[in-house]
């Protein structure tokens, strides 16, 4: 049950992969950018652009991200 959101795993600052998802944010440990879990928007920089949203589809108990 519920709503699912998915975003690119690449930080918009330099394209490096984000390292962690916490209860509060998506975190890129390379330079400290953090992004909103709700919409991928920047909480703290140096990134200035939101993470790219991906499409999530559900079939039974399986989620597919594209």
Secondary structure, DSSP 8 states (H G I E B T S, - for coil): -----EE-SB-TTTS-B--EE-SS-EE-TTT--EE-TTT--EEESS--S---EE-EEEETTEEEE-
